[in-house]
Amino acid sequence: MTNNDVLKKLRVALRLRDDEIVEILALVDFKISKSELGALFRNEDHPNYRECGDQILRNFLNGLVLHLRGTKENPLIPGEVLLKMKTKSKPKQTQNKSKPKSNKQADLSYVKYKNKKKS
């Protein structure tokens, strides 16, 4: 398993976007652009693929520790940080614009059921 695979799996498991990974790397004073980061997540046969070096992965892991645990002066609880991240990145629900919902409830008392026991 390569460093690129480890980085991809952490990204998926923690539901991180590119800008969040850039912020995590900035916590340990490691600067990387979104395009450089995107090159790390490409397929190996892509012409713009870039191999993730040990330094990038090491800095990401150190930044992730700071992001989740905080510093000694300002400690954080990792579970709370993950919950905040989860609620922040919830997908938006799409609205169905085809028909507006009416408040009327249909009367289903006349429906005949096939599996209903006969008395």
Secondary structure, 3 states (H helix, E strand, C coil): CCHHHHHHHHHHHCCCCHHHHHHHHHCCCCCCCHHHHHHHCCCCCCCCCCCCCHHHHHHHHHHHHHHHHECCCCECCHHHHHHHHHHHCCCCCCCCCCCCCCCCCCCCCCCCCCCCCCC
